[in-house]
């Protein structure tokens, strides 16, 4: 979407193409997938700690089933934007999005994309904190406590990722609420999406930092390449 916007700017094209509405629709679908994938990871940690004997809930088949549900619901839940005609071509911003204004669909998007998964993750995080504290107070097996602490740490990392997304989405949020009462400034979506896309870059960096196997694999490949290049240069 960003690349096509830049191309339209350079070529001075000020009309929507045939896929513009679809790209706008997929923006909401993608952010649904993003936030609910974090929510699903938090739910998995909660199940692992609170219900360790429910092995079916932790199985790959069940988790894959939940992932498929998220993908399906992502397409379905974003459909009101198209069904109501709310997703429109915005000439100044060269994109198809829902304008920043008060509408039922806008409130609906805020609730189902942000409030439900974010509040769910925070709720799970505090529930795990209370559970680990209770385990510390009573005699428990060492491996059980370690597993709970490990899952709590993973949910805490998810909270950090969500915090990054929400912090750098503040301009977007400001423009949304501004649209409830007045017209946002020109190029509002360009400004808001610049911060949103920056947040995705920071999220990728943090995920790389948190995921030890991925980081070790990439560093190993880079080290191997440097060893190959060095003899060649000599």
MODELLER restraints for C-alpha pairs under 7 A, 6 or more apart:
rsr = mdl.restraints
at = mdl.atoms
rsr.add(forms.Gaussian(group=physical.xy_distance, feature=features.Distance(at['CA:1:A'], at['CA:23:A']), mean=6.65, stdev=0.5))
rsr.add(forms.Gaussian(group=physical.xy_distance, feature=features.Distance(at['CA:5:A'], at['CA:94:A']), mean=5.45, stdev=0.5))
rsr.add(forms.Gaussian(group=physical.xy_distance, feature=features.Distance(at['CA:5:A'], at['CA:95:A']), mean=6.49, stdev=0.5))
rsr.add(forms.Gaussian(group=physical.xy_distance, feature=features.Distance(at['CA:14:A'], at['CA:91:A']), mean=6.15, stdev=0.5))
rsr.add(forms.Gaussian(group=physical.xy_distance, feature=features.Distance(at['CA:16:A'], at['CA:89:A']), mean=6.21, stdev=0.5))
rsr.add(forms.Gaussian(group=physical.xy_distance, feature=features.Distance(at['CA:20:A'], at['CA:95:A']), mean=6.94, stdev=0.5))
rsr.add(forms.Gaussian(group=physical.xy_distance, feature=features.Distance(at['CA:20:A'], at['CA:96:A']), mean=5.67, stdev=0.5))
rsr.add(forms.Gaussian(group=physical.xy_distance, feature=features.Distance(at['CA:21:A'], at['CA:87:A']), mean=6.50, stdev=0.5))
rsr.add(forms.Gaussian(group=physical.xy_distance, feature=features.Distance(at['CA:21:A'], at['CA:88:A']), mean=6.84, stdev=0.5))
rsr.add(forms.Gaussian(group=physical.xy_distance, feature=features.Distance(at['CA:21:A'], at['CA:96:A']), mean=5.55, stdev=0.5))
rsr.add(forms.Gaussian(group=physical.xy_distance, feature=features.Distance(at['CA:24:A'], at['CA:87:A']), mean=6.74, stdev=0.5))
rsr.add(forms.Gaussian(group=physical.xy_distance, feature=features.Distance(at['CA:24:A'], at['CA:96:A']), mean=4.99, stdev=0.5))
rsr.add(forms.Gaussian(group=physical.xy_distance, feature=features.Distance(at['CA:24:A'], at['CA:97:A']), mean=5.18, stdev=0.5))
rsr.add(forms.Gaussian(group=physical.xy_distance, feature=features.Distance(at['CA:25:A'], at['CA:78:A']), mean=6.70, stdev=0.5))
rsr.add(forms.Gaussian(group=physical.xy_distance, feature=features.Distance(at['CA:28:A'], at['CA:78:A']), mean=6.02, stdev=0.5))
rsr.add(forms.Gaussian(group=physical.xy_distance, feature=features.Distance(at['CA:29:A'], at['CA:74:A']), mean=5.00, stdev=0.5))
rsr.add(forms.Gaussian(group=physical.xy_distance, feature=features.Distance(at['CA:29:A'], at['CA:75:A']), mean=5.83, stdev=0.5))
rsr.add(forms.Gaussian(group=physical.xy_distance, feature=features.Distance(at['CA:29:A'], at['CA:78:A']), mean=5.77, stdev=0.5))
rsr.add(forms.Gaussian(group=physical.xy_distance, feature=features.Distance(at['CA:31:A'], at['CA:113:A']), mean=6.96, stdev=0.5))
rsr.add(forms.Gaussian(group=physical.xy_distance, feature=features.Distance(at['CA:32:A'], at['CA:74:A']), mean=5.70, stdev=0.5))
rsr.add(forms.Gaussian(group=physical.xy_distance, feature=features.Distance(at['CA:32:A'], at['CA:113:A']), mean=5.25, stdev=0.5))
rsr.add(forms.Gaussian(group=physical.xy_distance, feature=features.Distance(at['CA:33:A'], at['CA:70:A']), mean=6.56, stdev=0.5))
rsr.add(forms.Gaussian(group=physical.xy_distance, feature=features.Distance(at['CA:33:A'], at['CA:71:A']), mean=6.63, stdev=0.5))
rsr.add(forms.Gaussian(group=physical.xy_distance, feature=features.Distance(at['CA:33:A'], at['CA:74:A']), mean=6.16, stdev=0.5))
rsr.add(forms.Gaussian(group=physical.xy_distance, feature=features.Distance(at['CA:35:A'], at['CA:117:A']), mean=6.17, stdev=0.5))
rsr.add(forms.Gaussian(group=physical.xy_distance, feature=features.Distance(at['CA:36:A'], at['CA:117:A']), mean=5.82, stdev=0.5))
rsr.add(forms.Gaussian(group=physical.xy_distance, feature=features.Distance(at['CA:38:A'], at['CA:158:A']), mean=6.39, stdev=0.5))
rsr.add(forms.Gaussian(group=physical.xy_distance, feature=features.Distance(at['CA:39:A'], at['CA:117:A']), mean=5.53, stdev=0.5))
rsr.add(forms.Gaussian(group=physical.xy_distance, feature=features.Distance(at['CA:39:A'], at['CA:120:A']), mean=6.81, stdev=0.5))
rsr.add(forms.Gaussian(group=physical.xy_distance, feature=features.Distance(at['CA:39:A'], at['CA:121:A']), mean=5.62, stdev=0.5))
rsr.add(forms.Gaussian(group=physical.xy_distance, feature=features.Distance(at['CA:42:A'], at['CA:121:A']), mean=6.08, stdev=0.5))
rsr.add(forms.Gaussian(group=physical.xy_distance, feature=features.Distance(at['CA:42:A'], at['CA:124:A']), mean=6.77, stdev=0.5))
rsr.add(forms.Gaussian(group=physical.xy_distance, feature=features.Distance(at['CA:42:A'], at['CA:155:A']), mean=5.57, stdev=0.5))
rsr.add(forms.Gaussian(group=physical.xy_distance, feature=features.Distance(at['CA:44:A'], at['CA:58:A']), mean=6.96, stdev=0.5))
rsr.add(forms.Gaussian(group=physical.xy_distance, feature=features.Distance(at['CA:45:A'], at['CA:151:A']), mean=5.29, stdev=0.5))
rsr.add(forms.Gaussian(group=physical.xy_distance, feature=features.Distance(at['CA:46:A'], at['CA:124:A']), mean=6.72, stdev=0.5))
rsr.add(forms.Gaussian(group=physical.xy_distance, feature=features.Distance(at['CA:46:A'], at['CA:128:A']), mean=6.95, stdev=0.5))
rsr.add(forms.Gaussian(group=physical.xy_distance, feature=features.Distance(at['CA:48:A'], at['CA:58:A']), mean=6.85, stdev=0.5))
rsr.add(forms.Gaussian(group=physical.xy_distance, feature=features.Distance(at['CA:49:A'], at['CA:148:A']), mean=5.32, stdev=0.5))
rsr.add(forms.Gaussian(group=physical.xy_distance, feature=features.Distance(at['CA:56:A'], at['CA:62:A']), mean=6.78, stdev=0.5))
rsr.add(forms.Gaussian(group=physical.xy_distance, feature=features.Distance(at['CA:80:A'], at['CA:105:A']), mean=6.89, stdev=0.5))
rsr.add(forms.Gaussian(group=physical.xy_distance, feature=features.Distance(at['CA:81:A'], at['CA:87:A']), mean=5.58, stdev=0.5))
rsr.add(forms.Gaussian(group=physical.xy_distance, feature=features.Distance(at['CA:81:A'], at['CA:105:A']), mean=6.71, stdev=0.5))
rsr.add(forms.Gaussian(group=physical.xy_distance, feature=features.Distance(at['CA:86:A'], at['CA:98:A']), mean=5.34, stdev=0.5))
rsr.add(forms.Gaussian(group=physical.xy_distance, feature=features.Distance(at['CA:87:A'], at['CA:96:A']), mean=6.04, stdev=0.5))
rsr.add(forms.Gaussian(group=physical.xy_distance, feature=features.Distance(at['CA:87:A'], at['CA:97:A']), mean=4.77, stdev=0.5))
rsr.add(forms.Gaussian(group=physical.xy_distance, feature=features.Distance(at['CA:87:A'], at['CA:98:A']), mean=4.39, stdev=0.5))
rsr.add(forms.Gaussian(group=physical.xy_distance, feature=features.Distance(at['CA:88:A'], at['CA:96:A']), mean=5.06, stdev=0.5))
rsr.add(forms.Gaussian(group=physical.xy_distance, feature=features.Distance(at['CA:88:A'], at['CA:97:A']), mean=5.57, stdev=0.5))
rsr.add(forms.Gaussian(group=physical.xy_distance, feature=features.Distance(at['CA:88:A'], at['CA:98:A']), mean=6.08, stdev=0.5))
rsr.add(forms.Gaussian(group=physical.xy_distance, feature=features.Distance(at['CA:89:A'], at['CA:95:A']), mean=5.78, stdev=0.5))
rsr.add(forms.Gaussian(group=physical.xy_distance, feature=features.Distance(at['CA:89:A'], at['CA:96:A']), mean=4.20, stdev=0.5))
rsr.add(forms.Gaussian(group=physical.xy_distance, feature=features.Distance(at['CA:89:A'], at['CA:97:A']), mean=6.64, stdev=0.5))
rsr.add(forms.Gaussian(group=physical.xy_distance, feature=features.Distance(at['CA:90:A'], at['CA:96:A']), mean=5.91, stdev=0.5))
rsr.add(forms.Gaussian(group=physical.xy_distance, feature=features.Distance(at['CA:92:A'], at['CA:187:A']), mean=6.00, stdev=0.5))
rsr.add(forms.Gaussian(group=physical.xy_distance, feature=features.Distance(at['CA:93:A'], at['CA:187:A']), mean=5.55, stdev=0.5))
rsr.add(forms.Gaussian(group=physical.xy_distance, feature=features.Distance(at['CA:93:A'], at['CA:189:A']), mean=6.16, stdev=0.5))
rsr.add(forms.Gaussian(group=physical.xy_distance, feature=features.Distance(at['CA:93:A'], at['CA:190:A']), mean=5.87, stdev=0.5))
rsr.add(forms.Gaussian(group=physical.xy_distance, feature=features.Distance(at['CA:100:A'], at['CA:175:A']), mean=6.51, stdev=0.5))
rsr.add(forms.Gaussian(group=physical.xy_distance, feature=features.Distance(at['CA:100:A'], at['CA:176:A']), mean=5.19, stdev=0.5))
rsr.add(forms.Gaussian(group=physical.xy_distance, feature=features.Distance(at['CA:100:A'], at['CA:179:A']), mean=4.69, stdev=0.5))
rsr.add(forms.Gaussian(group=physical.xy_distance, feature=features.Distance(at['CA:101:A'], at['CA:176:A']), mean=6.85, stdev=0.5))
rsr.add(forms.Gaussian(group=physical.xy_distance, feature=features.Distance(at['CA:101:A'], at['CA:179:A']), mean=4.15, stdev=0.5))
rsr.add(forms.Gaussian(group=physical.xy_distance, feature=features.Distance(at['CA:101:A'], at['CA:180:A']), mean=5.09, stdev=0.5))
rsr.add(forms.Gaussian(group=physical.xy_distance, feature=features.Distance(at['CA:102:A'], at['CA:179:A']), mean=6.25, stdev=0.5))
rsr.add(forms.Gaussian(group=physical.xy_distance, feature=features.Distance(at['CA:102:A'], at['CA:180:A']), mean=4.43, stdev=0.5))
rsr.add(forms.Gaussian(group=physical.xy_distance, feature=features.Distance(at['CA:125:A'], at['CA:152:A']), mean=6.92, stdev=0.5))
rsr.add(forms.Gaussian(group=physical.xy_distance, feature=features.Distance(at['CA:125:A'], at['CA:155:A']), mean=6.13, stdev=0.5))
rsr.add(forms.Gaussian(group=physical.xy_distance, feature=features.Distance(at['CA:125:A'], at['CA:156:A']), mean=6.80, stdev=0.5))
rsr.add(forms.Gaussian(group=physical.xy_distance, feature=features.Distance(at['CA:128:A'], at['CA:152:A']), mean=6.12, stdev=0.5))
rsr.add(forms.Gaussian(group=physical.xy_distance, feature=features.Distance(at['CA:132:A'], at['CA:148:A']), mean=6.49, stdev=0.5))
rsr.add(forms.Gaussian(group=physical.xy_distance, feature=features.Distance(at['CA:132:A'], at['CA:149:A']), mean=6.78, stdev=0.5))
rsr.add(forms.Gaussian(group=physical.xy_distance, feature=features.Distance(at['CA:135:A'], at['CA:145:A']), mean=6.80, stdev=0.5))
rsr.add(forms.Gaussian(group=physical.xy_distance, feature=features.Distance(at['CA:161:A'], at['CA:203:A']), mean=5.95, stdev=0.5))
rsr.add(forms.Gaussian(group=physical.xy_distance, feature=features.Distance(at['CA:164:A'], at['CA:199:A']), mean=6.24, stdev=0.5))
rsr.add(forms.Gaussian(group=physical.xy_distance, feature=features.Distance(at['CA:164:A'], at['CA:203:A']), mean=6.95, stdev=0.5))
rsr.add(forms.Gaussian(group=physical.xy_distance, feature=features.Distance(at['CA:165:A'], at['CA:199:A']), mean=5.30, stdev=0.5))
rsr.add(forms.Gaussian(group=physical.xy_distance, feature=features.Distance(at['CA:168:A'], at['CA:195:A']), mean=5.45, stdev=0.5))
rsr.add(forms.Gaussian(group=physical.xy_distance, feature=features.Distance(at['CA:168:A'], at['CA:196:A']), mean=6.01, stdev=0.5))
rsr.add(forms.Gaussian(group=physical.xy_distance, feature=features.Distance(at['CA:168:A'], at['CA:199:A']), mean=5.61, stdev=0.5))
rsr.add(forms.Gaussian(group=physical.xy_distance, feature=features.Distance(at['CA:169:A'], at['CA:195:A']), mean=6.14, stdev=0.5))
rsr.add(forms.Gaussian(group=physical.xy_distance, feature=features.Distance(at['CA:169:A'], at['CA:196:A']), mean=5.34, stdev=0.5))
rsr.add(forms.Gaussian(group=physical.xy_distance, feature=features.Distance(at['CA:171:A'], at['CA:192:A']), mean=5.33, stdev=0.5))
rsr.add(forms.Gaussian(group=physical.xy_distance, feature=features.Distance(at['CA:172:A'], at['CA:192:A']), mean=4.59, stdev=0.5))
rsr.add(forms.Gaussian(group=physical.xy_distance, feature=features.Distance(at['CA:175:A'], at['CA:184:A']), mean=6.03, stdev=0.5))
rsr.add(forms.Gaussian(group=physical.xy_distance, feature=features.Distance(at['CA:178:A'], at['CA:184:A']), mean=6.09, stdev=0.5))
rsr.add(forms.Gaussian(group=physical.xy_distance, feature=features.Distance(at['CA:208:A'], at['CA:214:A']), mean=6.83, stdev=0.5))
rsr.add(forms.Gaussian(group=physical.xy_distance, feature=features.Distance(at['CA:208:A'], at['CA:215:A']), mean=5.94, stdev=0.5))
rsr.add(forms.Gaussian(group=physical.xy_distance, feature=features.Distance(at['CA:209:A'], at['CA:215:A']), mean=6.83, stdev=0.5))
